[in-house]
Amino acid sequence: MTGLFDTHVNLHAEQFAEDLPNVLARARDAGVTRFVSICDRLDRYPAVRAIADSNPDIWCSVGVHPHYAKDFWSLQAETLVREAGEAKVVGIGETGLDQHYGFSELPLQERCFIEHIQAARETGLPLIVHTREADDLTGDILEREYARGAFGILMHCYTGGERLARQAIDLDATFSVSGILSFKAADEVRRVMSLVPLDRIILETDCPYLAPVPHRGRRNEPAYVADVCRAFARTRDLSFDEAAALTTRNALRLFGRVS
């Protein structure tokens, strides 16, 4: 069986504080051979990096989630570029716009987002984009900034609409699918993702959140990326092995530093 690649894990989360070695062992037993551990705040980056440095099959990102833009209002691209010089850092983010909770004011989110874009442009690392209830503005910023200089784009855990999806496709973006794809009520997500070319789709769990069927209501774990793979395979009429091979190949192309 082709090794699975969980491209978005939050291993530094408190939900894993007591049993992370066991969590990783279960994932490896389930066929997961690579992980990208995501940074959500710069003050948590040392913990994220430590996990990556301690495990040869884990890499990481550096960035500030839009929820925390208010806490890092003075962030400069050069800070992200400097940290991205480390070989274990393979992505910039996650970053973007989130108008669902409003934890940070939108102008601060926009400013932070643009600094991340500049860092992605300078480093050549993919920009890991979080967008929620902000399709139009996200699409407008991506198009405007891409016209100023190309950069790699990953639409993380994509649940947005068709218009933004088509905009991102035109910008050569990659899309990651999560356990949401397995949810009974996610017909619109499945429909929009059916528009994305097969060579632009990768897998993620976003653990400890968004556990897929049949694990809903539990803490999500990277082992469950196998269930995400099954859900994706069903939507595109692929075998499990075909879906695993395809998505891992796509992820390795996107995250060029991952071996």
Backbone hydrogen bonds in HBPLUS format (Angstrom, degrees):
<---DONOR---> <-ACCEPTOR-->    atom                        ^
c    i                          cat <-CA-CA->   ^        H-A-AA   ^      H-
h    n   atom  resd res      DA  || num        DHA   H-A  angle D-A-AA Bond
n    s   type  num  typ     dist DA aas  dist angle  dist       angle   num
A0004-LEU N   A0031-GLY O   2.82 MM  27  5.86 169.4  1.83 147.6 151.0     1
A0033-THR N   A0004-LEU O   2.88 MM  29  5.77 158.9  1.92 152.6 155.7     2
A0006-ASP N   A0034-ARG O   3.03 MM  28  6.33 151.7  2.11 160.3 152.1     3
A0036-VAL N   A0006-ASP O   3.05 MM  30  6.62 137.3  2.24 155.9 158.1     4
A0007-THR N   A0203-LEU O   3.16 MM 196  6.24 168.5  2.18 142.3 144.8     5
A0206-ASP N   A0008-HIS O   2.82 MM 198  5.15 142.0  1.96 162.8 166.5     6
A0009-VAL N   A0036-VAL O   2.99 MM  27  6.14 154.8  2.05 159.5 161.0     7
A0038-ILE N   A0009-VAL O   2.85 MM  29  5.96 162.3  1.88 165.7 171.0     8
A0010-ASN N   A0207-CYS O   2.89 MM 197  5.78 146.4  2.00 152.8 163.8     9
A0013-ALA N   A0010-ASN O   3.10 MM   3  5.70 164.5  2.12 119.2 123.1    10
A0016-PHE N   A0013-ALA O   3.00 MM   3  5.81 165.8  2.02 123.1 127.4    11
A0017-ALA N   A0014-GLU O   3.10 MM   3  5.00 167.8  2.12 107.9 111.3    12
A0022-ASN N   A0019-ASP O   3.08 MM   3  5.43 119.7  2.45 108.4 122.5    13
A0023-VAL N   A0019-ASP O   3.00 MM   4  6.28 155.1  2.07 154.3 162.3    14
A0024-LEU N   A0020-LEU O   2.92 MM   4  6.16 164.1  1.95 162.4 164.9    15
A0025-ALA N   A0021-PRO O   2.96 MM   4  6.15 150.9  2.05 140.7 149.3    16
A0026-ARG N   A0022-ASN O   2.97 MM   4  6.21 158.8  2.02 149.2 153.6    17
A0027-ALA N   A0023-VAL O   3.08 MM   4  6.36 154.1  2.15 144.2 151.6    18
A0028-ARG N   A0024-LEU O   2.94 MM   4  6.21 163.3  1.97 152.5 156.3    19
A0029-ASP N   A0025-ALA O   2.94 MM   4  6.14 155.9  2.00 147.6 154.7    20
A0030-ALA N   A0026-ARG O   2.98 MM   4  6.18 135.2  2.18 138.2 150.1    21
A0030-ALA N   A0027-ALA O   3.01 MM   3  5.00 126.4  2.31  93.8 108.4    22
A0032-VAL N   A0027-ALA O   3.00 MM   5  5.43 165.3  2.03 145.4 141.9    23
A0031-GLY N   A0028-ARG O   3.06 MM   3  5.13 159.9  2.10 104.4 110.0    24
A0035-PHE N   A0057-ASP O   3.03 MM  22  6.42 136.9  2.23 155.0 164.4    25
A0059-TRP N   A0035-PHE O   2.93 MM  24  6.20 161.6  1.96 148.7 153.9    26
A0037-SER N   A0059-TRP O   2.78 MM  22  6.10 171.3  1.79 145.8 144.2    27
A0061-SER N   A0037-SER O   3.06 MM  24  6.52 136.9  2.25 158.0 157.7    28
A0065-HIS N   A0040-ASP O   2.79 MM  25  4.76 165.9  1.81 127.9 129.7    29
A0044-ARG N   A0041-ARG O   3.02 MM   3  5.30 152.7  2.10 106.7 115.5    30
A0045-TYR N   A0042-LEU O   3.14 MM   3  4.98 153.0  2.22  97.0 105.3    31
A0047-ALA N   A0044-ARG O   3.08 MM   3  5.50 122.3  2.43 108.9 122.2    32
A0048-VAL N   A0044-ARG O   3.10 MM   4  6.44 158.1  2.15 152.8 159.7    33
A0049-ARG N   A0045-TYR O   2.79 MM   4  5.98 169.8  1.80 164.5 166.4    34
A0050-ALA N   A0046-PRO O   2.91 MM   4  6.01 152.4  1.98 141.4 149.2    35
A0051-ILE N   A0047-ALA O   3.22 MM   4  6.46 153.5  2.29 144.4 149.4    36
A0052-ALA N   A0048-VAL O   3.20 MM   4  6.56 162.0  2.24 148.9 153.6    37
A0053-ASP N   A0049-ARG O   2.75 MM   4  5.96 164.3  1.77 159.3 164.0    38
A0054-SER N   A0050-ALA O   3.03 MM   4  6.07 136.5  2.23 138.3 148.5    39
A0055-ASN N   A0052-ALA O   3.24 MM   3  5.43 162.4  2.27 107.7 113.0    40
A0058-ILE N   A0055-ASN O   3.20 MM   3  5.50 167.4  2.22 119.2 119.2    41
A0060-CYS N   A0088-LYS O   2.96 MM  28  6.13 159.3  2.00 161.8 159.3    42
A0090-VAL N   A0060-CYS O   2.76 MM  30  5.95 163.8  1.78 174.3 179.9    43
A0062-VAL N   A0091-GLY O   3.19 MM  29  6.66 145.3  2.32 143.6 150.5    44
A0093-GLY N   A0062-VAL O   2.86 MM  31  5.56 164.0  1.89 121.1 126.0    45
A0068-TYR N   A0065-HIS O   2.86 MM   3  5.62 148.9  1.96 124.9 132.5    46
A0069-ALA N   A0066-PRO O   3.28 MM   3  5.13 172.5  2.28 106.7 107.5    47
A0071-ASP N   A0068-TYR O   2.92 MM   3  5.33 141.9  2.07 109.9 120.9    48
A0072-PHE N   A0069-ALA O   3.13 MM   3  5.19 148.4  2.23 101.0 110.5    49
A0075-LEU N   A0072-PHE O   3.07 MM   3  5.43 163.1  2.09 120.0 120.5    50
A0079-THR N   A0076-GLN O   3.04 MM   3  5.66 143.2  2.18 115.5 124.2    51
A0080-LEU N   A0077-ALA O   3.03 MM   3  5.31 114.3  2.48 104.6 119.5    52
A0081-VAL N   A0077-ALA O   2.88 MM   4  6.17 161.1  1.92 157.6 164.1    53
A0082-ARG N   A0078-GLU O   2.94 MM   4  6.02 155.8  2.00 141.4 147.1    54
A0083-GLU N   A0079-THR O   3.19 MM   4  6.47 166.0  2.21 149.6 152.1    55
A0084-ALA N   A0080-LEU O   2.89 MM   4  5.99 147.5  2.00 146.0 155.9    56
A0085-GLY N   A0082-ARG O   3.16 MM   3  5.50 160.7  2.20 107.6 112.9    57
A0086-GLU N   A0083-GLU O   3.25 MM   3  6.13 174.5  2.25 122.7 124.4    58
A0089-VAL N   A0086-GLU O   3.03 MM   3  5.62 159.7  2.07 117.8 124.3    59
A0092-ILE N   A0126-PRO O   2.90 MM  34  6.11 169.9  1.91 161.7 163.0    60
A0128-ILE N   A0092-ILE O   2.82 MM  36  5.95 171.7  1.83 158.2 160.1    61
A0095-THR N   A0128-ILE O   2.91 MM  33  6.24 160.3  1.95 167.2 172.6    62
A0130-HIS N   A0095-THR O   2.61 MM  35  5.64 161.9  1.64 161.0 166.0    63
A0097-LEU N   A0130-HIS O   2.99 MM  33  6.36 134.7  2.20 156.9 164.6    64
A0132-ARG N   A0097-LEU O   3.04 MM  35  6.51 145.4  2.17 146.5 155.7    65
A0099-GLN N   A0132-ARG O   3.01 MM  33  6.22 166.2  2.03 167.0 164.4    66
A0108-LEU N   A0105-GLU O   3.05 MM   3  5.54 125.4  2.36 111.6 124.8    67
A0109-GLN N   A0105-GLU O   3.10 MM   4  6.46 153.9  2.17 150.0 158.2    68
A0110-GLU N   A0106-LEU O   2.86 MM   4  6.12 161.5  1.89 159.9 164.5    69
A0111-ARG N   A0107-PRO O   3.02 MM   4  6.20 162.7  2.06 143.7 148.1    70
A0112-CYS N   A0108-LEU O   3.02 MM   4  6.16 165.1  2.04 148.2 152.3    71
A0113-PHE N   A0109-GLN O   2.86 MM   4  6.00 160.2  1.90 151.6 157.6    72
A0114-ILE N   A0110-GLU O   3.01 MM   4  6.26 161.3  2.05 154.6 158.0    73
A0115-GLU N   A0111-ARG O   3.13 MM   4  6.45 153.1  2.21 147.1 154.2    74
A0116-HIS N   A0112-CYS O   3.07 MM   4  6.41 155.0  2.14 150.0 156.7    75
A0117-ILE N   A0113-PHE O   2.95 MM   4  6.30 152.8  2.02 147.7 155.9    76
A0118-GLN N   A0114-ILE O   2.99 MM   4  6.26 158.9  2.03 149.1 153.6    77
A0119-ALA N   A0115-GLU O   3.05 MM   4  6.33 153.6  2.13 143.4 150.7    78
A0120-ALA N   A0116-HIS O   2.86 MM   4  6.16 155.8  1.91 153.4 160.0    79
A0121-ARG N   A0117-ILE O   2.89 MM   4  6.14 156.1  1.95 150.5 157.4    80
A0122-GLU N   A0118-GLN O   2.92 MM   4  6.16 155.8  1.98 148.0 154.2    81
A0123-THR N   A0119-ALA O   2.94 MM   4  6.03 156.8  1.99 149.9 155.7    82
A0124-GLY N   A0120-ALA O   2.90 MM   4  5.55 144.5  2.03 141.9 149.4    83
A0127-LEU N   A0152-GLY O   2.88 MM  25  5.90 167.7  1.89 129.3 132.1    84
A0154-LEU N   A0127-LEU O   2.82 MM  27  5.86 155.3  1.88 168.5 159.9    85
A0129-VAL N   A0154-LEU O   2.80 MM  25  5.88 174.5  1.80 172.5 174.4    86
A0156-HIS N   A0129-VAL O   2.99 MM  27  5.57 143.2  2.13 141.3 152.9    87
A0138-THR N   A0134-ALA O   2.93 MM   4  5.93 163.1  1.96 159.4 165.1    88
A0139-GLY N   A0135-ASP O   2.88 MM   4  6.02 170.3  1.89 157.9 160.6    89
A0140-ASP N   A0136-ASP O   2.95 MM   4  6.14 158.8  2.00 147.8 154.0    90
A0141-ILE N   A0137-LEU O   2.94 MM   4  6.11 164.9  1.96 153.2 156.6    91
A0142-LEU N   A0138-THR O   2.96 MM   4  6.16 169.2  1.98 156.2 159.4    92
A0143-GLU N   A0139-GLY O   2.97 MM   4  6.10 165.3  1.99 150.6 154.7    93
A0144-ARG N   A0140-ASP O   2.95 MM   4  6.07 165.5  1.98 149.3 153.9    94
A0145-GLU N   A0141-ILE O   2.88 MM   4  5.95 171.1  1.89 156.9 159.7    95
A0146-TYR N   A0142-LEU O   2.87 MM   4  5.83 154.7  1.94 144.1 151.8    96
A0147-ALA N   A0143-GLU O   3.11 MM   4  6.22 151.0  2.19 143.0 149.7    97
A0148-ARG N   A0145-GLU O   3.01 MM   3  5.10 136.6  2.20  98.1 110.6    98
A0149-GLY N   A0146-TYR O   3.06 MM   3  5.11 150.6  2.15 101.7 110.9    99
A0174-THR N   A0153-ILE O   2.92 MM  21  6.23 164.2  1.94 152.7 155.6   100
A0155-MET N   A0174-THR O   2.76 MM  19  6.17 166.1  1.78 162.5 162.4   101
A0176-SER N   A0155-MET O   3.06 MM  21  6.28 167.2  2.08 147.1 146.0   102
A0158-TYR N   A0176-SER O   3.14 MM  18  6.27 148.8  2.24 167.5 174.4   103
A0165-ALA N   A0161-GLY O   3.14 MM   4  6.29 156.8  2.20 143.3 150.5   104
A0166-ARG N   A0162-GLU O   2.88 MM   4  6.11 160.0  1.92 154.9 159.0   105
A0167-GLN N   A0163-ARG O   2.97 MM   4  6.26 155.9  2.03 148.7 155.9   106
A0168-ALA N   A0164-LEU O   2.86 MM   4  6.08 164.6  1.88 156.2 159.6   107
A0169-ILE N   A0165-ALA O   2.86 MM   4  6.09 156.3  1.91 149.6 156.6   108
A0170-ASP N   A0166-ARG O   3.05 MM   4  6.21 157.2  2.10 145.0 150.3   109
A0171-LEU N   A0168-ALA O   2.94 MM   3  4.96 138.1  2.12  97.4 110.3   110
A0173-ALA N   A0168-ALA O   2.97 MM   5  5.25 163.5  2.00 148.7 146.2   111
A0172-ASP N   A0169-ILE O   2.96 MM   3  5.10 152.8  2.04 115.7 115.8   112
A0175-PHE N   A0200-ARG O   2.70 MM  25  6.00 166.9  1.72 174.3 175.8   113
A0202-ILE N   A0175-PHE O   2.92 MM  27  6.29 150.9  2.00 151.0 157.3   114
A0177-VAL N   A0202-ILE O   2.92 MM  25  6.37 157.0  1.97 157.2 158.7   115
A0204-GLU N   A0177-VAL O   2.99 MM  27  6.06 133.3  2.21 167.9 161.9   116
A0181-LEU N   A0178-SER O   3.11 MM   3  6.00 158.7  2.16 123.3 126.8   117
A0182-SER N   A0179-GLY O   2.89 MM   3  5.51 157.1  1.94 118.1 125.0   118
A0183-PHE N   A0180-ILE O   2.96 MM   3  5.22 159.7  2.01 111.9 118.6   119
A0186-ALA N   A0183-PHE O   3.15 MM   3  5.35 166.3  2.17 114.5 116.8   120
A0190-ARG N   A0186-ALA O   3.04 MM   4  6.34 165.2  2.06 158.0 161.8   121
A0191-ARG N   A0187-ASP O   2.87 MM   4  6.12 151.7  1.95 145.5 154.0   122
A0192-VAL N   A0188-GLU O   2.96 MM   4  6.15 170.8  1.96 153.6 154.9   123
A0193-MET N   A0189-VAL O   2.93 MM   4  6.07 165.0  1.95 153.2 158.0   124
A0194-SER N   A0190-ARG O   3.04 MM   4  6.14 129.9  2.30 136.2 148.1   125
A0194-SER N   A0191-ARG O   3.13 MM   3  5.19 134.6  2.34  96.1 108.8   126
A0195-LEU N   A0192-VAL O   3.00 MM   3  5.51 158.6  2.04 113.1 120.0   127
A0196-VAL N   A0193-MET O   3.15 MM   3  5.32 155.0  2.21 104.6 111.9   128
A0200-ARG N   A0197-PRO O   2.96 MM   3  5.53 156.8  2.01 124.3 126.0   129
A0209-TYR N   A0206-ASP O   3.03 MM   3  5.72 151.9  2.12 127.9 126.9   130
A0220-ASN N   A0208-PRO O   3.12 MM  12  4.28 168.6  2.14 114.7 111.1   131
A0215-HIS N   A0212-PRO O   2.58 MM   3  5.51 151.1  1.66 140.4 146.4   132
A0218-ARG N   A0215-HIS O   3.06 MM   3  5.81 148.9  2.16 148.1 151.4   133
A0224-TYR N   A0221-GLU O   2.96 MM   3  5.64 151.4  2.04 119.0 126.5   134
A0225-VAL N   A0222-PRO O   3.04 MM   3  5.57 167.1  2.05 118.0 120.5   135
A0226-ALA N   A0223-ALA O   3.35 MM   3  6.37 173.6  2.35 122.1 123.8   136
A0227-ASP N   A0224-TYR O   2.88 MM   3  5.23 131.6  2.12 105.4 117.6   137
A0228-VAL N   A0224-TYR O   3.21 MM   4  6.71 147.6  2.32 143.4 152.8   138
A0229-CYS N   A0225-VAL O   2.88 MM   4  6.11 152.6  1.96 143.6 150.9   139
A0230-ARG N   A0226-ALA O   3.04 MM   4  6.34 149.6  2.13 139.1 146.8   140
A0231-ALA N   A0227-ASP O   3.02 MM   4  6.27 158.3  2.07 144.6 149.9   141
A0232-PHE N   A0228-VAL O   2.92 MM   4  6.17 162.1  1.95 153.0 157.8   142
A0233-ALA N   A0229-CYS O   2.85 MM   4  6.03 162.3  1.88 150.5 155.8   143
A0234-ARG N   A0230-ARG O   3.03 MM   4  6.27 155.4  2.09 147.8 153.4   144
A0235-THR N   A0231-ALA O   3.22 MM   4  6.51 152.4  2.30 144.7 151.5   145
A0235-THR N   A0232-PHE O   3.09 MM   3  5.22 117.6  2.49  98.0 113.0   146
A0236-ARG N   A0232-PHE O   3.23 MM   4  6.51 137.5  2.42 148.6 159.5   147
A0238-LEU N   A0233-ALA O   2.92 MM   5  4.67 171.7  1.93 138.4 141.2   148
A0243-ALA N   A0239-SER O   2.95 MM   4  6.19 162.7  1.98 153.8 158.1   149
A0244-ALA N   A0240-PHE O   2.86 MM   4  6.09 161.3  1.89 156.4 161.9   150
A0245-ALA N   A0241-ASP O   2.95 MM   4  6.04 166.9  1.97 147.8 151.4   151
A0246-LEU N   A0242-GLU O   2.96 MM   4  6.03 163.8  1.98 148.1 153.1   152
A0247-THR N   A0243-ALA O   3.00 MM   4  6.06 174.4  2.00 151.9 153.7   153
A0248-THR N   A0244-ALA O   3.01 MM   4  6.01 157.4  2.06 146.3 152.9   154
A0249-ARG N   A0245-ALA O   3.00 MM   4  6.05 158.9  2.04 144.1 150.4   155
A0250-ASN N   A0246-LEU O   2.95 MM   4  6.22 158.4  2.00 150.2 156.5   156
A0251-ALA N   A0247-THR O   2.92 MM   4  6.07 155.8  1.98 142.9 149.5   157
A0252-LEU N   A0248-THR O   2.93 MM   4  6.13 157.7  1.99 151.6 157.0   158
A0253-ARG N   A0249-ARG O   3.12 MM   4  6.33 148.3  2.22 143.2 151.5   159
A0254-LEU N   A0250-ASN O   3.01 MM   4  6.31 152.5  2.09 145.7 153.3   160
A0255-PHE N   A0251-ALA O   2.82 MM   4  5.95 177.4  1.82 158.7 159.6   161
A0258-VAL N   A0255-PHE O   3.03 MM   3  5.75 161.5  2.07 124.0 129.7   162
